């Protein structure tokens, strides 16, 4: 989807603690061979801080850097992959109350780790649905998760990544900002829907009856079904490549124009095989040096990856960034942004 006249006006990332993988190995949480193979050095951990509070912290930073007043916001869109608080409660309205505190629509979007891209698509359409001057100037987009709950083992839930805690926020604006959103796109491979539920019943949901999040077991079960001819292996790589190529074309750029790639915080091999290599990029084009110290924070990866590039000076005015990710389903998603302003100067003693 080509985008015209929509900008990223502000961005923010919540502060968290860090647990080194070396410590996790020493404590018996993480297998030493897996650590060596993954190349992961650390993951971000938020302790007992609720996910919505991580979103609030990030949102306050994003709003402050956006130079937008609360009355200019017309919506709050929030995404996550893990429970946020009391069952039946609304995290997105809590985020609104503790940030802009305006009587606007607030929506939660659940689309796995591709949730941020879904927020972009929804917010762009929402902002563009009415003419300029209608009051729809800016939208607040947030994402947050804290996986430190009894039903999740962040070190063993998957053999592709380590689950990390985090919060991120972006302000989308029709007035201007530090980067222009050129295009956003997504597509799914329906044949792969079974991959992330294989071997589990749908009702009652596992987490409600003492189950645990375990992608390893589901993936193993799915591969057996594929080997027996009972499930389709699919071709997610082709879906990803097609989605990115289409979105780059809509943005009017090519792979050669991309300054850097923001990808999910997977282990080294998974990152290269799933994202960079199929798209024709090398490891130096991604943000591995950053993600190997943070882990995979669900839909927050893209926000904090872009924040790192921009505030760290790797992506400056005129540079074009490709953000790419995926979600169970399986869905491939991406966005293309062009940086238009340098980051604000860092105040003495300040930091993300």
N, C-alpha and C positions, 0 to 999 in steps of 0.2 A: 504494500500500500504506500504510494507516494504521499508525502506529507508536505504541505506548504504553509508557511506562516506560524509554525509552532516551535517553541524554543525551550530548552532546559535553562530555567532561570536561577535555580538553586539546587544544591545537592548537599547531603549530610550523611554521616555514618556514626552509629552509636559506638561508644567506648566499651570494651570488654576486657576481660583478663585473657591470658594465654597459657595453655598447657603444652609443654614440649613433648614431642613423641618419644624422646629418650626417657623421660620420666614415666610415660605411659608403659613403655616396655619394662622398665624396672619394677613397676607396680603390678605387672602381670595383666594389664588391660589390653595391651596391643602386642601382637606377635612380632618378634624381632625380624624375622625373614620378610614379613609383609612390610614392615617399616622400611627396610632396606630397598625392597623392590619398588615401593611407592615413591620414595624420595621425599616424603612429607617430613617437615621439621617441627610443625606446631599446628594447633588449632585454637580458634578463639572460643572462649568459654565465659558465659555470663553469670555463672553461679545461680543465685536465687532471683535475679532480676527478671520480672515478667516480660515476655516478648513485647506486649503493647508498650511498655515503658521504654524498651529499646527503640521502638518506632517513634515514640514521642521525642526522645532525645535527638534522634536523627532528623526528625521533622523540624524541630526548632532551629537547628543549624541550617537546614535547607531554606527555611522561610527567611531567616536573617540574611543569608547571602543572596536571596532572590530580589530583595528590595521591593517586595510586594506587601501591601497592607492586608490584614485579615479579611476586610470587606471585599477585596478583589477576588477571593477564592469562591468558586461555585460548586466544588465537590471535593470529597475525600475518597480515594480509592486505596484499599489496603489488601495485601496479599500475604499468604503464609502457607505452610504445609503441615504444621503441627498445631495441636490445640493451643488456644491463646489464653484461656481462663475458664470461668464457670460455664458449664454447658447451657446453651440457650442465651448467652450474653453476647453483646456486640462490641468487639474490640475496636472496630472502625469509628464508632461513635465516641468511645473513650478517647481515641486519638484526636478526634475533632475537638472535644471538650477541653483537652489539655494542650491544644496548640492554637488553632485559629478561632475556636469557639464561636462558630457561625452557624445559622440555621440552614445548612446546605445538605444535599443528599450525600449519604455515606454508604459505600458499597464494599463488601468483601468479595474478593475473587480468588477461587481455588483452582489453580491450574498447575499444581506441582512446582517444579523449579523453573518453569517458564512463566510463572505468574507475573513477573515484572513486565514482560513483553505484552501479556494480555492487558495489564494496566495501561500501557502505552496506547495500545489499539483502542481501548475503551475511552480513555481520556481524550485522545485526539478527535475521535468521532463526537464526543460530548461537547468539546470546545467548538468544533466546526459546525455543529448542527444548527447554530443560530448565527446571525450576522454580527459583525463587530459593533460594539456599542450596546449590546444587549445585556451586559453584565457578566458574561462568561469570559473572564479574562485569564484566570489561572485555576489550576487544579493541583491538589496535593496528593502525591503518590507515595505510599509507604509499604515497606515489607519488613517482617521480623519473625524470628523463631528462636526459641530456647529449647534445645533437645535434651536438657539435663533432667529428664523425667524418668521414673522407674521403668517405663515401657520401652525405653530406647537405650541401646548400647552404642554410643557414637563411634566406638572403635571397631565394632564388628558387624554393624548393620549392613554393610556393603563391602565388597572387595574392590570397588572402583573409587571410593572416596571415604573421608572421615567427616562425620557430621559436625558442623560448627554452629555456634550461636552468633547472631548478629542482627543489626537493625540498620535500615537504610531508607532514605527519602529523597524524592526529587520533586521540584516544583516545575510543572509545565505551564507555559505562558504564551499568549498570543502577542504580548507586548515586547518581548525580547529576552535575551539571556546570554549565558556564557557559551552556549552551543546551540546549533540548529539541528532539529530532528529532520533528517532527509527522507527516511523511509523506515517502515517496520513491517515485518511479515512473519507468518507462521503457517505450518501445515502438519498434518498428522498422518501416520501410517496405521489405519484401523486394524490391520492384521496383527499388529503387535500389542493390541489392547490387553491381551491375556498375560503378557510377560511379567507384569508386576503384581499380579494377583494369583498366579498359577499355584494350585495346591491349597488355596485358602477359600473358605466359604464366604459368601457375601453377608449372611445374616446369622446370628448377630455379629456386628463388626468386632474383629479380633481384640482391639484395644479396650472394648467395653466389657470383656469377659476374661481379662488377665493375659491377653496375648501380647506379643512384642513385635516391634518393627524389625523384619528380617528379610531384606532383599536377597541375601545369599540363598536362602532356602527356596524362595519363589523362583529365582533365576535357574537354580539347579533343577527344580521340578519342571520348569518350562523347557529346558534343553532336552530332558528325557522325552517329553511329549513331542518335540520336534524330531528327535531321532526315531521315534516310533511312527512318525507320519501323522500324528494327531494334532499338530499345531504348525503354523506357518513360520519359517525363520524370518520372513520379512526382509526388507533392505532399508534400514534406517539411514545408512550412509547416503544413499541416493536421495532420500527425502530431505536430509540436511543440505546436501549440495544444491539440489533444485531450489530449495527455499532461499538459500543465501544468494545464489546466482540471480534469481528473480528479483529479490529485494535490492541487490546492488544495481541491477539494471533500472529499477524504478527510481533509485536515488541518483542515477546518472553518473555512477562511478564504476571502476573496475577494481579487481584485486590489487593491481599495481598502485592504486591511489590510497590504499589503506595504510595508515601509519602504525596502527597497533590493533590487536584483537583482544577483546575482553571475553573470557570464557569461564565456564564453571570451574570451581576449585577442586578438580579431580586429581588423582594420583598421576604421576608423570606419564606412564604408558597410556592410561585411559585418555588423558588430555590430548596427547599427540594422535592416537589412533582414532578417537571419536571426533575431534574438532579440527586440529591444525592440519594434519596431513591430508585428509580428504579435500580440504579447501585450498590446498597449495601453499600453506604457510609453514614456516619453520618455528622452532621453539622460541627463538629470539623475538618473533613477531607477537607472541602472546605475553601473558603476565605471570608466568610460572614462578619467577623469583618472589612474587608477592603471594600467590595462592598457596605455595608450598608452606607458607608460614601462617596461613589462615584457615585452610580447609574449605569445606563446601557448606555454605550457609543458606541452602535452598534458593529462593528467589532473590536473596540479597546480594548474591555474588556479582551480578552485573552492576549494581549501584556502587558497591564499594570498589569494584575494579575500575570503573570510570572515574570515581573520585580520586583514586590513587594515581591514575594517569594524569589527570588534570592538575591536581594540587602538587603532584610530584614533578611537574614540568615536562613529562615525556610527550604529552599531547598539548600543543599550544595553538594559537590562532592560525587557521588555515589547514590544520591537520584533520584527517578523517579517521574515525574510529568505528570498527565493526564490533558489535556486541552479539554474542551467539550463545545459545543454550538449548536445553531439551527438557522434556518432562515425560513421566509415565503416560502411556496412551497409544503409541509414543508420539510426541509432538516435538518438532524442531521449530525454533524461533530465532529471530535476529532483528537487529536494528542498526541503522547507519546514522551517525551523528558527526557534524563538522564543528569543531571548536572555533569560536569567534572571539573570545576574550581570554586574557591571561587570568590565572587565579588571583584572588586577593592576597596582599602581602601577609605573611605570617607574623602575628604580634609576638613580642618577646614573652616566653613562658606559655604560649598557646600551642595547641596541637590537637590532632584528631585522636 
